[in-house]
Amino acid sequence: MVGTEFRWRDTVHRQRSCADCLDCHEYDVAGGCGFLTAAVITESALANRNASLSANGWIGGLVASSATCAFIVPAEAIVIGSIAGALVTFSVEWFELRLEVDDPGGAVSVHAIGGIWGLLAVALFARFHSPV
């Protein structure tokens, strides 16, 4: 969890230093929704509380919203983060049990699945501003 916190702070600092994303609260909202969705899924579907999978949902929400944070509104960030949290939670189990990928931290699932969903989310949710 501490590593997740450090990663979040570093990524938020980088996102906010970007010219297009000076006031990017959508990034934080998507990460939080990814965390909450992963926590609910691990509690209900997997019948246990798992801090590691919840943290992976958090990072998955952050990864998925990286490409879209300057082009979406907070309501869309909730949807993007929640879907990323759910996808990452199930993909960690799928990568480990079905594909037998040795990934103890779930980084492959978080970045591969979260990134792919983030690219699709740009096409679905982004609103590009017209040049002045």
C-alpha positions in Angstrom: 0.0 0.0 0.0 2.9 2.4 0.7 4.3 1.8 -2.7 1.0 2.5 -4.2 0.8 5.8 -2.4 4.3 6.8 -3.6 3.4 5.8 -7.1 0.2 7.8 -7.0 1.9 11.0 -5.7 4.6 10.7 -8.4 2.1 10.2 -11.2 -0.2 13.0 -10.0 2.8 15.4 -9.9 3.6 14.4 -13.4 0.0 14.8 -14.6 -0.4 18.2 -13.0 2.9 19.5 -14.5 1.4 18.7 -18.0 0.2 21.8 -19.9 -3.1 20.3 -20.8 -3.8 19.0 -17.4 -3.2 21.7 -14.8 -6.3 21.1 -12.8 -6.9 17.4 -13.3 -9.2 16.2 -10.6 -10.6 13.6 -12.9 -7.4 11.6 -12.4 -7.9 11.4 -8.7 -11.6 10.6 -9.0 -10.9 7.7 -11.4 -8.3 6.2 -9.1 -10.6 6.4 -6.1 -13.4 4.8 -8.0 -11.1 2.0 -9.2 -10.1 1.4 -5.6 -13.7 1.3 -4.4 -14.9 -1.0 -7.2 -12.0 -3.4 -6.5 -12.7 -3.4 -2.8 -16.4 -4.1 -3.4 -15.6 -6.9 -5.8 -13.0 -8.5 -3.5 -15.4 -8.4 -0.6 -18.5 -9.7 -2.5 -17.3 -11.9 -5.4 -14.1 -13.3 -3.9 -15.4 -13.4 -0.3 -12.4 -11.8 1.3 -10.9 -8.4 1.8 -7.7 -8.0 -0.2 -5.7 -4.8 0.1 -3.4 -5.8 -2.7 -6.2 -6.2 -5.3 -7.8 -3.0 -4.0 -4.5 -1.1 -4.5 -4.3 -2.7 -8.0 -7.8 -1.3 -8.7 -6.6 2.1 -7.6 -3.6 2.1 -9.9 -5.7 0.6 -12.7 -8.1 3.6 -12.4 -5.1 5.9 -12.5 -3.6 4.2 -15.6 -6.9 4.1 -17.4 -7.5 7.8 -16.8 -4.1 9.0 -17.8 -4.9 9.4 -21.5 -8.3 11.0 -20.9 -7.9 13.3 -17.8 -7.7 16.5 -19.8 -10.7 15.7 -22.0 -13.4 14.3 -19.6 -15.7 15.5 -16.8 -15.7 14.0 -13.3 -18.8 11.9 -14.0 -17.0 10.2 -16.9 -14.0 9.7 -14.6 -16.2 7.7 -12.2 -17.3 5.4 -15.0 -13.7 5.0 -16.4 -12.2 4.3 -13.0 -14.9 1.9 -11.9 -14.7 -0.2 -15.1 -10.8 -0.2 -14.7 -11.1 -1.3 -11.1 -13.3 -4.2 -12.1 -11.3 -5.2 -15.1 -8.0 -5.2 -13.2 -9.4 -7.2 -10.3 -10.6 -10.0 -12.5 -7.6 -9.8 -14.9 -5.1 -10.3 -12.0 -6.8 -13.6 -11.2 -7.0 -14.5 -14.9 -3.3 -13.8 -15.6 -2.2 -15.8 -12.6 -4.6 -18.8 -12.7 -5.4 -19.2 -16.4 -2.3 -17.9 -18.2 0.1 -18.8 -15.3 2.0 -15.5 -15.6 4.2 -15.1 -12.6 3.3 -11.6 -11.6 3.1 -11.4 -7.8 2.3 -7.6 -7.8 -0.2 -7.7 -10.6 1.7 -5.1 -12.6 1.1 -6.8 -15.9 -2.7 -6.8 -15.4 -2.8 -3.3 -14.1 -0.8 -1.7 -16.9 -1.9 -3.9 -19.8 -5.6 -4.1 -19.1 -5.8 -0.7 -17.5 -3.9 0.8 -20.4 -6.1 -0.9 -23.1 -9.2 0.2 -21.3 -7.8 3.7 -21.1 -7.2 3.9 -24.8 -10.8 2.7 -25.5 -12.0 5.3 -23.0 -10.4 8.1 -25.0 -12.5 7.0 -28.0 -15.7 6.7 -26.0 -15.6 9.7 -23.6 -13.1 12.3 -24.7 -14.3 15.7 -25.7 -11.6 17.6 -27.6 -11.7 21.4 -27.5 -11.6 23.3 -30.7 -8.6 25.5 -31.3 -9.0 29.2 -30.6 
